[in-house]
Amino acid sequence: MAKKIKIGHTGTLDPLATGLLILCTGKYTKKINQITLANKQYVAKISFGATTPSFDKETNFDANYPIEHIDIALINKTVKSFIGKQTQIPPSYSAKKNKRSKSIHIC
């Protein structure tokens, strides 16, 4: 009989996500929280002027908006508003485990 080994991951289950997925096995599964909370850097490709019901590229665009007023100064100002503690409410397409929102901290 094969020995059962615990395994866990520290990343996303998003099928469109790319990058590094860290898997922890055995006693290292106890370090998942510590690894998940470590500083990270994210790179994003952003499209302006359209929305989707799932807030990502999993679904087709459902609305279009004008973008002529958007310039680099507005983008920089908006990016700064995301620094600090944020409360997220997952979209209905989310694989959320419960109905509570999740607080995150962005540096």
C-alpha positions in Angstrom: 0.0 0.0 0.0 1.3 3.4 -1.0 2.0 5.9 1.8 -0.3 8.9 1.8 1.5 12.2 1.5 -0.1 15.6 2.2 0.2 18.1 -0.6 -1.0 21.7 -1.0 -0.4 24.7 -3.2 0.3 28.4 -2.5 -1.2 29.9 -5.7 -4.2 30.3 -7.8 -6.5 27.8 -9.5 -7.2 30.4 -12.2 -6.9 28.5 -15.6 -5.7 31.7 -17.3 -3.0 32.5 -14.7 0.6 32.1 -15.6 3.7 32.0 -13.5 5.1 30.1 -10.6 2.9 27.7 -8.6 4.6 26.5 -5.4 3.6 23.0 -4.2 4.3 21.9 -0.6 4.4 18.3 0.5 4.5 16.5 3.8 5.4 18.7 6.8 6.0 21.7 4.5 2.2 22.0 4.0 2.3 23.8 7.4 4.3 26.6 5.7 1.7 27.4 3.1 0.3 30.4 5.0 3.8 31.8 5.5 4.7 31.4 1.8 1.4 32.8 0.7 1.8 35.9 2.8 5.3 36.6 1.6 6.0 39.7 -0.6 5.1 39.2 -4.3 5.3 41.1 -7.4 2.6 40.9 -10.0 2.7 41.9 -13.7 -0.5 42.6 -15.5 -1.8 43.2 -19.0 -4.7 45.6 -18.8 -7.3 46.4 -21.4 -9.4 49.6 -21.0 -12.9 50.4 -22.1 -14.7 47.1 -21.7 -16.0 44.8 -18.9 -16.9 41.1 -18.6 -19.3 39.4 -16.2 -16.4 37.4 -14.7 -14.0 40.4 -14.3 -11.5 38.5 -16.4 -11.0 36.9 -19.9 -13.0 33.8 -19.0 -16.2 35.5 -20.4 -16.8 37.8 -23.4 -17.1 41.5 -23.2 -20.5 42.6 -22.1 -20.2 46.4 -22.2 -17.9 49.1 -23.7 -17.0 52.5 -22.4 -15.2 55.6 -23.7 -11.5 55.8 -22.9 -10.5 59.1 -24.4 -10.2 60.7 -20.9 -7.7 58.1 -19.6 -4.1 59.3 -19.6 -0.9 58.2 -17.7 -1.6 60.7 -14.9 -5.1 59.2 -14.2 -3.6 55.7 -14.4 -0.9 56.5 -11.8 -3.4 58.2 -9.5 -5.7 55.2 -9.7 -2.9 52.7 -9.1 -2.0 54.6 -5.9 -5.6 54.1 -4.6 -5.0 50.4 -4.5 -2.0 50.6 -2.0 -2.9 49.4 1.5 -5.7 47.1 2.8 -8.4 46.3 0.3 -11.7 44.5 0.7 -12.6 42.3 -2.2 -16.0 40.9 -3.0 -15.5 37.9 -5.3 -17.6 37.9 -8.5 -20.3 35.3 -8.9 -18.0 33.3 -11.2 -15.5 33.0 -8.3 -14.6 29.6 -6.7 -15.1 31.2 -3.3 -15.5 29.0 -0.3 -18.0 31.3 1.5 -19.9 34.5 1.1 -17.5 36.7 3.1 -15.3 39.2 1.4 -11.6 38.8 1.7 -9.2 41.5 2.9 -5.9 41.8 1.2 -2.9 44.1 1.6 -1.3 45.6 -1.4 2.1 47.3 -1.1 
